[in-house]
């Protein structure tokens, strides 16, 4: 009987967290997103701030994922993630204090980045205690929910693909390009798909650094002039810069360890 009661309490608690996360997400979109933009991947953010001096994105406020990182994972993070109840209270108190009297000197964001932000901070958020509680839960669960909902997709190119659009996407996302030449009748392609490309570690690494393009060479021509010197072996992987220039070509099937090395080697 006690076990059932505890299980019911736990289920109720988790359901409450999920509900409040959705509430927090709505509150953020309605009351915060006009200043704080949507997710931008960390690699692009690092390039923007540390290499381009914010001239790439011209951000005036931190994005939603930058806020979540600052609150939960940064060196100045708030609370102890081993005591979630107390952490939530501390985040609520911080949000209430900061939003009532916003001051960049009291920000928990990266100090070297703050200099790029708009100094005219608004305190017109109109958030009540319930809103702050939902926002705290939203930030606490942001990374987990984003990973759960992010699809790691291979773009399968059809006959009417547009090279210029692909290059634009690669540059916009600040990613290299990986072209996967395959065919419906290729046994080793199917083996590679099942044993390597389906692994989360591999998918995450590809998604982090590459625009991944899959081509069935029986139906579609290779992009970026890759057909020149290509003898039709499948699988073959072409690693390119984001301007479409070929760096390396890797014919054959690869195990997980070697394929991760290929990804690392071509992301330098």
N, C-alpha and C positions, 0 to 999 in steps of 0.2 A: 504493500500500500504506500509506504514511504517513497519507494523508488518511483512509483507512478506519479506521485505528487511532485517529486523533484523533476521528473521528466517533463511534466506539464508546465512547471515554472520555467524550465529551460527553453521549451518550445515557445512559450509566451514571450520570453525575453528576446529570443532571436527574431520572432515575428515583429516585435515592437521596434527592434533595431532596423529591420528591413523597411518597415513603414516609415520610420523617421528619416532613413536615408533618402527615400523617395520624396518626402516632404522637404528635406534639406536641399535636394536637387532642384525642386520647384522654386524654393525661396531664392536660391542662388541665381537661377535663370531670370526670375522676375525682378529681383532687387539688387543684384550684384553684377550681373553679366554685362550690363551696358558699359561698365568700366573695365572689369576683369574679363578678358577674353577666354575663349574656349581652349581646349587642350592643344598644345604645340609640343612636339616631341623634344626631349631633353637635348638630343644631339644638335638640333637646329637652334635651340635656345642658347646652348654653349657657344656655338659659332656666332650667333647674333651678338652676344654680350662680350665675349672674350677675344673674338677675332675681328668683328665688324663694328664694334663700339655702338651697338644698337641701331646701326644704319640699315641692317637687313630687314628688321621687323618694326623698328621705331615704336617699341612698346612704352606706354606711359604708366601702365600698371601691371602687376604680376598676373599671369594667367591662372586659371583655376587649378591646374596641376602644380604650378609654382607655389601657390598658396598652401595646397595640401602637403607638398614636400616641406615647406618651411615650418608648418605647424606640427607635422608628425615625424619627419625624418632628418631635418637639418640639425646642425650643431646646436642651434638655439631652440630646438623642438620643445613643445609644451607637454608636461606631464610624463608619467611612466606608463609605457604600453603594457606593463605587467599588471597594472591596476587600472583597468579600463573605466571603471565607475568614477574614480577620482580624476583620471585624465580628462574625462568628458567635462567634469565640473570645472577643472582648471582652464580648459579651452573655452568654455562658455564665459568664464570670468574675463579671460584675456580679450575675447571678441567684444564683449560689452564695454570693457575699459577702452580698448583701442578705437572702436567705432564711435564712442561717445566723444572722445577727444583724440582724433587721429594725428599722429606725429611721427614723421619718418625717423626721428631719433630713437623712438621706442619700437621700431619695426624689428621683426625677427627674420626678415629677408636678408639675403646675402649682401653685406655692406658694400662690396665693390659694384653691385648692380643698382643699389638705391639711387645713386647719383643720376641715373637716367630717367627716373620716374618724375611725374608731374608733382610739383611741390604744393599745388592747390588741392588739398585733399578734402573730399566731401564727408560730412557727418550726417547726411540726410538719408539714412538707410531705413529708418522707421521699423526697426526690428524689435519685437517683444521677446520676453524670456523664452517662450515656446519656440519662436523662430531661431533663437540663438542655440537652443538645445538641439534642434534638428540640424542646424548648420554644423555644430560640433560633431555630430554623428556622421554627417555627410563627409567631412574632411577625414575623420578617423577611418572610414571605410572606402575612401575614394580609390586608393590604389588597388585594393582587392576587387572592387566592382569593375573598375576599368579593365583590369587584366581578364576578368571573367567575360566581359562583353566585347573585347577586342577580337576581331576575326583576323587570323593570320592567313591572308589570301595570296595565292599564286594567280597572277593575271594570265588567263589563257587567251592568247591573241587570235582573233578571227581574221578573215581575209581583208576586211576593211579597216584595219588598225591604222592609226595616224602616228607616224614617227615623231613629228613635231610635238604632239601632245604628250607622248611618252617622255621625251627629253624635258619638256616643261615640268611634268610631274616629278621627275627625278631631281631637277634643280630646286623646285619648290620644297620638296621633302628632304633636300640635302642628302640624297642617297646615291650610291653607285648603282649600276645596272647589272643584273645577272640574267642571262638568257639561257633557257633550258630547252635544247633541241631533243624532241622525243618522237615517238610514233606509236600508233595503236598496236602494231605487231611486235613491239620491242619487249622481249622478256626481261632484260636487265633494267629497262626503264621502270617496269612494274615492280621489280624487286627493290629498286632505289626508292620509288614512291612509298612503298610499304615499310621498308626497314630503316630508312634515313630521313626522307623529307617529311614524313608524318610525325617525327619526334618533336616534342615541344621545345627542347633545347635548340634544335636546329631551326625550327620555325621562328622562334623568338629572335635568334641571331640574324636570320635572313631579314625578318621584318624590321629589325632595328637599323640595319645598314644598307639594305638593297631594295630596289624596285625589281621584283622577281617576275620574269616574263616566260611563259611556257608556250612553246611552238610545236605543233604537230607538223613535221616537215612533209608529210604526205599530202597535206591540204593547204598549208600556208607557207609563204616564202619568209626567210629569215630577215629581220630588220637590220639596219645600220651597215649594209653591205657585208654582212657576215658570211654570205654564201661564197664569197671569193676565197678560194683555197680550202673550202670545206668539202669533205669527201662523203658526207652523208651518214657518218657513224652516229648511232644513238645508243645510249644517251651521250650528249656532249654539252658541256657548260661553257658559256662565253662570259668572261668577266670584263665589264666595260666601265669607263669613267662616266660621269653623268652628262657628258657632252657627246656620248656615243662612240668614243674612241676605244678600240679594243686594247685591253691590257694583257689578258691571258686566255688561252683556250685549253679545256680539260676534257678530252674524249674518254669515254668509259664510265663504268659504275664505280662508286666510292663508298667506303664504310663511313660510319659516323665520325670517327676520329679524324680521318684524312679530309673529309668534307668540311669539317669545322676549321681545319688548318687552311683550306682553300679560301674559305670566307674571310678568315683573319688576314691572310696574306694579301688579299686584294682590297682590303679596306684601309691600307696604310696611305 
